[in-house]
Amino acid sequence: MVQVKPNKKRVVVAMSGGVDSSVAAALLARDGFDVIGVTMRLFSAPNEQVARLNKSCCSLEDVEDARSVCRTIGAKHYFLNFEQEFQQHVVDYFVSEYERGRTPHPCLACNDRLKFEFLVKRAELMDADLVATGHYARIQKENDKYQLLAGTDSRKDQSYVLYTLSQEQLTRLALPVGKYSKDEIRKVAHELGLVIAEKPDSQDICFIPDGDYSQFIEPRLKRKSPGEIVDTTGTVLGIHDGIHDFTIGQRKRIPAVNNTSRPLYVTDIDALSGRITVGPAEGLMKTRLYASKVNWVNQPPSDGPIPIQARIRYNGHNTPATVRVVPNGAEIEFSKPVRAITPGQAVVFYDDNIVLGGGLIETSLPEGRSEKAS
């Protein structure tokens, strides 16, 4: 027997227990949607009630906050187990990238696989029309295509971690908070009587709430890559226990002898030899990079150099650049040097506030244009 859908659209909202996703659910309920709140169980801890987890997300307190919001707005709430998927696609990826001398952004993997793939599949089983999140970004339809736009509040914009979205996914996605500022979202939370109105934002990676990456990564490594620390001339300044402890642009905790009066920064990580190169700050300034796994939200207008603005880190600034499509990726050339091009991070392409696409940074490239990445 075919089940008849209700007149109003049904939307599954990914709810972390924080202010943004809670207000996203409340706004949709206020607009007449049939809201189902879903909190994803992503990982276990020996004692989930320890205070440090409450600074992050996914604690028992967060689950109860999400459930309380759903009671307030008259929505159903489900707590779904995504631990296996999170372990495979986020935690294992996170550790393996550091193992390779790269610096991953776990929110990219979490959004791409868990929220916009696995959660969408669960939503289909719930007969939902849309999936919604509390990201600060916007979606608009232009002719027969969807566009992804940066959030109105530039201080909170999260479009950088959404560049992997496809046209098909954009048709099924709602981002209700993207047109508001953070202050406005808290005001809405107060107006709607939500218990989380003054709840602080989580600042850390959810599965490393104390911020100690090394302590988390060390016991999960399959292999270590110790090696030398050298300066730009190749002079050995020290040795290290593994490349997983380093990232491009790092200044602190470098076990090297500094015979100069200037700070030393990590400027290169060679995963094969385990060699870490350090040097002065100007060694971090580059104008070209090669990116892989490039996704275009809309198809690029040409195969030639495309003028864009590019961002190479979550809280970074957009810099004028050109992008050229090459086999298996893209080359990006900036109009001026940018600091610390970091393999494993994303480079995202913008046209003003429109997200064109992006990819994963593989390497910086030698100065001067080339037709093909090596």
N, C-alpha and C positions, 0 to 999 in steps of 0.2 A: 504494500500500500504506500503510495507516494505521500510524503508529509507536506502539507501546505505551509509555505513560509508566512510569518506574520507580516502585516503591512509595513511595519517599520524595519529598517535595516538593522542587522545584527553585527556587532563589532567586538572582536576580542582585543582587549587592551593588555599589553605586557606591563605588569605592575611590580615594581621593585620595592614598594613601600615608601618611596621618596615623594617629595612634593610634586615634581614635574609629571611623573606618570599618573599620580593620583588626580591631579587637576586635569590631565588629558582625559581620564575616564569620566570625571565629573562634567566636563564641558560637553562631551559626547552625549552623556545621559541627559543633560539639560537641553540639548538640541534634538532630543527625541529618539536617539538610537537605543536599541536593545543591547546593553553593555554586559559583557562577560569579562570579569577581571581574571587574569592568569598570572600567578607568581611562579616563576621557574626555580625549582630547587637545583642549584648548580654544583654544589659540592658539600661534603660533610666535614665536620671538625670534631676533634675529640670532645670538646665541650662547647656547644654552640652558644652558651650563655655567658661566655667570658666577655669582659667589657670591650676588649679590642675589636671583636667582630662587630660590635654595635656601631663602630665608626665607619663601617663599610656598608655592604648590603647583604641581603640573603640570610640575615640572622632571624631567629624566631620572632624577635620584636618587629622586624620589617614585615614578616608574613602577617602578623596580627594587625599591623598598621594598614596594610593593603586590604585585609579582610574587613577592618572597621570602616574604611572609606567606602567599600562596596555596600556595606549595610546602610551607610548614610545616604548613598545615592540610589539605593534600591536595585543593586546589581548582584548577580551571582558571582561567586569567587571560587576559583579552583587553584590548588597547589599541585603543580605537575613536576614529576621527577625528570630532569634533564641531565642528571649527573654523568651518565655514560657519554652523552654527546659533548658535554662541556669538557670532560677530561680529554677526549680524543681530539676535538677540534680547536680547543682553546689552550688548556694547560700543556698538553703534549707539544703542540705547536710552539707555545711560548718558550718552553725549555729547549726544544730542538733548535730554535733560531739563535738563542744565546750560545748554544753549543757550537754553532757555526760562525760565531763572531758577529752576529747580526743583532739588531735591536728591534724586537717585534712590538706591534701595537695590538694587544689582545682584544681591545674593543672592536677592531675591524673584524676579527675572526668571529667574535661573539655575535655581532650584528649580522654578518654575512651568512653564517651557517645556522645559528640558533634562532634568532628572532625572525629573519626573513626567509628561512627555508624550513626548519623543523617546526617552528611555531605556526607558520602559515599552513603547513600540512595538518597540524592539530586543529587549527581554526576551521579548515574545510570539514573535518569530522564533526564539528559543532554547528555546521550549517551556517557559518558566518560569512558575511559579505566582505568585511574588511578586517585588517589587523591594524592596531594603532600603538604608537609608542610615545614617550615623553621627550623625544629629541627636539632640540631647538633647530629646526629646519622647516622648509615649506615646500609644498607641491602645488604646481599650477598646470593647467592644461592649455596648450597653445596649438590651435588647429586640431590635428589628430594625434599630437604628441604630448607627452607629459614632460615637465621640466622640474628639476630639483633645485631649490633656491636656498641660499644661506638664511639662517634665522634673522629676524628683525633685530634682536639684541646681539650686537657684534661681540660683546663680552662673553656670551653664552653659546654662540653659534657652534653647532655640532655637525655641520654638513660635511666636514672633512672625513668623518668616519662612515659616511653613507654613500661614497662615490661608487661602490660596487652594485648599487641598485640597478635593476633592469627596467625596461618599459613595462613588462608584464607585472613586476613587483610593484611599481608605482601605481598601477591601476587598482591594486588591492590594499594600498597603504594609506593611513591617515596620520598626520602630524599636527595635532590640535594646538600645541603650545608654541609653535614656531613663529606665530605673528605677534607674540607677546614678549615683553621684557620679563626678567626674573622677578622684579618688584611687582609687576602686574600679576604674575602667576601667584605669588604669595597673597596678594590682595584678594584674588578670586578665591583662593583656598579659605581665607578668613570669611569672606562673604557667604560661602557655601557651608561653613561650619565644619570643615575637615580637621581632624585631630592633628594632622601633620603640617599645619600651616607654617609653623616656625621650626620645623625639623631641619637641622643642618644638612648641607649637601655632603655626600661622601666624596672624599678627596683622593683616596688610594685605589689601586687595582683591587677589585672585590675579593680575590682569593689570596692577596698579600696585604692585609690591612695594616700591618706594622711597617710596610715599606721596605723590608729587608729582602731584596731580591736574591742576593747570594745565598742566604740561609734557606730560602725556598728552593732554589735551583740545584744547589750542591748535591743533595741526596738523590735527585732525580736524573742526574746526568748519566748517559750511557758511556760517555768517554770524556776525558779531559784533554785539553791541548795546551800544556805548559810551553814556555818558550822565553825568548829574550825580549828585553825592552831596549830599543835602539833610538838614536836620534836620526835626523835626516841624512847624516853622513854615513850612517851604519855603525857608529860607535856604540858599543854595548854599555848601557847605563844601569841595567838591573835584570832580574829574571822574575817570572811570575808563575803562578800555579795553574792558570787556565784562562783562555780568551773570554770565557763566559763572564768574567768579572769586569769587562771593559766595554765602552761604547764610544763612538766617535764624538769628540768634543769634551770628553771627561777630563776633569782637572784634579779632583781629589782621589785619594787612595791609589796613587800610582807608585809602586815600590821601585823607584828609580832615583839615582843620584842626579841632582840638578846642580850643575856647576855654573849656571848662569844666574843673573839677577832677575830673570823673567820667568813667569809661570810656564809650566809645561802642560800641553794638552795632548790627548790621544788623537792623532791625525790619520792613522791607518791601522787596520787589523788584518793580518794575513792568516786566514784560517788553516791553510795547508801547512805552513811552517810554524805557526803559533807565534809569529813575530808581531810585536806591538811597536809601532813607530810613534814617537812623541816629538813635539816641537812647539814653537811659539804660536800665538793665536792666529797670525796671518796664514799659517799653514792650513787652517780650516776653511779658508775662503775659496770657493770654487764657482764656476759659471756653467758647468755642463754636467749632465748625468744621464744614465741609461736606466729605464724602468721596464719591468716585465709585468705580465698578467694585467695588461691595460684593459680597462673597461670604459666604454663610452656610454654615458646615459642616453645620448643621442648620437647618431653616426657623425664622425668628423666631416666637416665641409669639404675637405680636399686631402690629397696625399702629400701636398707640399707643406712648407712651414706654416703653422697655424698660430696666429697671435693669441696669446692667453695671458692670464695671471696665474702663477703657480704658487702653491703652498707646500712646504716640505715637513711641517710638523703641526701637531694638533693646535697648539696655541701660537702658531707662527703668523706671519704677515704674508699677504699676497704680493708677489714680485712680478713685474712684467717679464714675459718670456715668450719663446716660440717652442712649439712641439712639432716634431716630425715623426710620422709613423714609419717604423722600420720593422724588418722581420722579427716576430716574436716580442715586439714591445714598442718603445718610443724613446727618442732622444729629446731632451729638454735643454734649451740654452737660455740662460737668464740674461737680462739686460745689464745686470751688475752682479758682482760676486755675492753669493749667499753663504751663510755660516753653517758648517757641520752637516754636509750631505751624508745621511746616515743609512746604510743598507738595512733593509727590513722595515723601515718606515715608509709611509705613503707619500707620493707626490700627487696632489690633486689640482686639476685644471679648472679655472674659473673664467667666465666672461662676465665681468662685473660681479653680480651676486648670483649668477647662474652656474651651477656645477655642470661642467661639460663631461668630466670623467676623471680618471686617475689610474695609477698603477703603483707597484711596489718598487722602491729604489733598490737597484742592484749594485751600482757603483757610480762614483764620479768619473768623469771622462777628462782626458787631456784637453788643455785649452786649445781653441781653434776648431772650427767646424769640420766634421767628417760626415760622410754620407751613410755610414753604417757603424753600428756599435760593434766593438770587438768582442 
